[in-house]
Amino acid sequence: MYEATPDPYCYPGTDVLINLADLRDQAALDEFEHAAALQRAEEPYPTGRLGVTHYRALHRHLFQDVYPWAGKYRTVRIAKGGSMFCYPEHIAFQMRRMFYALAQKRYLRDRPADLFARNAATFLAELNAIHPFREGNGRTQLTYLTLLAEQAGHPLDLDRLDPAAILKATIASFGGSEAGLAEEIRTILRR
């Protein structure tokens, strides 16, 4: 669970995020959120140019049935495991900066698989450090990576994805070690 104090996203006196189903039990919310996002992931994704607006639309698409703020940047400071994410007052600027840099790199097109994986790992590590949304960042990152990889000519084989390994690599990338994340991305590139 994220650490955020005070947190207007939660029901008063709880750590449960305010949600459209008005579920006040964390386990019930987790189950509902998983099912709703999974259902939306089966539908066509919003079209876009892989920019920041497209990224926000992906979050909105996945979580529109769960949270009233789906697709909107968070307004509170949050940390996880003692690691502080980007302060909310800097999110919009950092997202524009990062997606502009990605556009300048032509969205990683025309790169060999190893270079694509390294560049994508750097991008994802920065995106994770920003953590623009109150919840659903990891799933939105994976959805975006899938689209980015497809357009860059390196489609993913998500059947080979190891969620525990990618989580561990993402956490390590927060500390500056992106090699494991690059390796996990290489592992899921379709051959």
ABEGO torsion letter per residue (X at the ends): XBBBOBBAABBBGBABBBBAAGBABAAAAAAAAAAAAAAAAABBBBBEAGBAAAAAAAAAAAAAAABAABGBBBABBBBBGGBBBBBAAAAAAAAAAAAAAAAAAGGGBGBBAAAAAAAAAAAAAAAAAAGABABGAAAAAAAAAAAAAAAAGBBBBAAABBAAAAAAAAAAAAAGBAAAAAAAAAAABBX
